[in-house]
Amino acid sequence: MVTYLVSVLNGLAMGSLLFAIALGLSLVFGMMDVLNLAHGAVYLVGAYIVVALTAGEGGLPAFVLAVLVAAAVGAVLGGVLAGLSRATPHHLDQALLTLGASLVVAETLSAVFGNEVHSVAAPASVAGSVSVFGQAYPVYRLLVIGFGAVLAVGVYVLVERSRLGSLIRATVADRGMVSALGINTGRVLVGVFAAGAGLAAVGGVLAGPILGAAPGLDEKVLLLALVVVVIGGLGSVRGALLGAVLIGQVQALGTALLPEYASFLIFGAMGLVLLVRPAGLLPARKAVPA
């Protein structure tokens, strides 16, 4: 029983990482209607940034610097991808363009860092363990869970309760009307894209001590993020959070109970949700035309 409770905590930690990664993908696709298949590559950039800056050691200043650098680099990559995607309004063209960009980024990272698996140590100050349910549990994973909770509240307030969030939602609902008010809607949409990519890169840094960095990890992460988006519903902060927590638990408990079927359980959960709610559990509210 205690083992399964620890698996629940592992699921929450994985769910927190998936939320940070999938949130940007959900907002960009659900609000901007841009299909970004380079999202996993941006995540991998963050993972390799922490490898380069920490050199496998657990120094807290270097780790914090990696988070800041990854956020900045991810935002720049997101801005570039947003500019390219705006020139290709059709989803098929967007998918091909961003997939090509993803391959270029992944091959560049492989050329620079090699094809071996790189491990990342948690910062020394949070590398210890505490007793949870009578078992030692890593402090770092508890901090990742806390990060996910803070991120969820912060993003929800920003998108749903702030003037900036109202501007973003208004731009998505009626871009022409917002433009008529003198607001540069292009900057708003690029900003959303850049913020989502920055979160993906930060997710790569935070996942470093848990998943490491290796070629092919971008594809696995992108697939999981897409599953989260489909389950939660496009453009919804609450949906992305619920989908991430659900998939994190399915993966963790599935690995503990049925390790040989863990990956199948994830897609089984997605299929079950789509049978009941084809639009996802908590899809974003659509604006009602006047």
N, C-alpha and C positions, 0 to 999 in steps of 0.2 A: 504493500500500500504506500509506504513512504517513497519507494522508487517512482511510483506513478505521480505522486505529488511533486517530486523534483522534476519529472518530465513536464508537468504543467508549467513550472517556472521556466524551463527551457523553451517551451512553446511560447510563453509570453516574451522572452528575450528575442526569439526568432521573429515573432509577430511585430515587435517594435522595430526591428530592422526592416522587415518587409513593408511596414507602414511608411517609414521614411523614404523608401525606394519607390513604392507604388503610388504614393500620394501625388508626386509630380506627374507621373504617367497618366493617372486618372484625371487630374485637372487639365492637363494639356489636351488630352483626347476628348474629355467630356465637355470642356469649356471652349477650347479653341478649335476642336474638330480636326486636330492634327495627329496622325498616327506616327509615333516616334519609336521606331525599332532600334534606335541607337541608345536607348535609355540604359540598357545593360552595359554597353561599352563605357558610358560615362561613369557608372558605378565602378567598373574595373579600373578606370583612371584613378579614382579615389583610393582604391585598394593598393595600387602600385605607388601612389604618392606616399602613403604611410610606410610602405616598405622602404622607399628611397630615403625618407627623412628620419626614420627611426633606426634604420640598418638592423632590424630585428631585435633591438633592445627596447626596454620598457621605460624610457625617460618621459615624464609627463610634459615638460616644455616642448619637446619634439613632437609629441602626440597632438598637443593642442595646436601647434604650428601646422601639422598635417591637416587637421580639421579646417583651419582657416584657408590654407592654400587650396585644398580640395574644393571648398565652397566657391572660391574665386574662379578656379579653373573650370569647374563644372558650370558656373554661371556663364562664363565666356563661351564655352562649347554650346550651351543651350541657346545663347543669343545667335551664334552662327547657324545652328540648326534651324532656329526659328526663321531667320532670314531666308534660308534655302527652302524651307517648307512652304513659306508664304507664296513662293513663285510656282508651287505645284499644288493646286487646290484639290486634286483628286487623290483619294486614299491609296490607290495602287501606285501612283507616282511617288507619293510620300513614303510608302513602305519600301519601294525600291531605292529611293534616295537615301533614306536613313539607314537601311540595311547595308548599303554600300559604304556609307560613312562608318558604320559600326565595324565592318570588316577591315577598313583602313586603320582605324584606331587600334583594333585588336592585334593586327599584324605588326603595327608599329611598336606596341607594348611588348610583344613577343621578341621582336628584334632587339629591343633595348634591354629587357630583363631576362630573356631566355625563356625556355619552355618548362622549367622546373617549378615545383610548388614552393612558394615563399611563405614562411610562417612569420607571424607578427606577435610579439609579446605584449601583453597588457601593460600599461604604465605601472611601474614598481609600486607606487603609492596605493594602487587599487588592485594589485595582483594577488592579494591574499584571499582567504575564504572565511566565511562565517557559518555558524551552525544554523541550519534550516531543516526543520522536521527531524532533528537529530543527526543530520548528515552535513558534511562540509559542502558549502556551495560558493562558487566564485563571486567575489564582490563586484567584479567588472560586469557580470551579467545582470546583477541587480541594478547597477547604474544604467545599463542599456534599457532595462524595463522602465526605470524612472525617466530616462530621456524620451522614450516613446510616449509616456503619459503627458509630459510637459509639452512635447511637440503637438500632440493631438489637441490639447486645450488651446495652445497658442494659435495654431492654424485655424481652428474652428472659430475663435474669436475674431481673427483677422478677416477671414472670408465671409463669415455670417453676421458679424456684429460691428464691423468698422466701416468708416467711409470709404477706405480703399477697397474693401471687399465689395461694397455696394457698387463702386465704379467698375470693378472687374466683372461683376455679374451683369451690370447694365450693358457693358461693352459686348458681352457674349450674347445677350438677349436682343439688342438692337444697336448694332455698330453704327449704322447711318445716323440715328438720332444723337448718339453720343458725340459723333464727329461734328454734327451740326452745332453742338454746344461749344465747339472750339477745343475739344480734348483730342489729343493725339492717340487714337486707339491702337495704332501700330506699336507704340511704345508700351502700352498696357499689356498687349498680348505677348510681346517679346519679353517683358518683365516676368510674366507668369511662366513662360517657357524657361527662362534663365533660372528662376527660383526653383522650379521643379528639377532641373538638371543639377543645380547646386545641392539640393537635398539628396539626390541619388549619389553624387560624389561623396558627400559626408557619410552617407550610409555605407559606402565602400570602406571608408576609414574606420568607422565604428565596428564593422563586421570583420576587420582584419584580424584581431585577436581570436575570433571565433571560427572564421572560415578560411583565413589566409588569403593569398592571391595566387591565381594560376590561370593559364589560358583555358578558355572554355567556360570559366565561371560566369562570364557575362551572359552567355546564352541561358544557363540555368537560372540565373537571377531574373533575367527578362521574362522567362517563361513563368516563374512563380509570381512576378509582379503582374503579368497579364491575367493570371488566374485570380489574383486578389482583386483586380479591377473589375473583372467580369462578375465575380461573386458579390462584391460590394455595391456596384453600380457606378456608372460613369459620372465624373464630376462631383462626387460627393465625398466630403471629408469624413463624415461619420461612416459612410459605406466602405471607404478605404480602410478605416480603422477596424471595423467589424470583420471585413474580409481578411485582413492581415492577421488578426487575432485567431480567427477560425482556422486559417491555413497553418499558422504556427502551431496550434494545438494538434491539428490532424497530423502534421509532419512529426512532431515530437512524440505524441502518444502512439502513432502508427509505427515509428521506429522502435519504441519500447515494447509494444505488444506484438506487432506483425512486421518485423523489419524487412522481410522479403517482399511485402506488398505495400510498403509505405508510399512509394511514388504513385501507385495505382489508387490509393485511398484519396490522394489530393484531387485527382481528376474525377474520382467518383463523387467526392463532395461537391465539386463544381457542377457536375451533371445533375445531381440531386437538387441543388439550389436553382438551376436553370429550369428544371421541370416545374418547380413550384412558383418561382418568380423569375420569368425570362429577362426582366430588366435589371435584375440584381436585388439584393436585400434592401438597400437604402439608396436608390438612384437619386440624382439631383433633381430638385423641383424645376420644371420647365416654366418659362415665362408664358403667360396667357396673352395672345395677341389682342391689341385693343380693337 
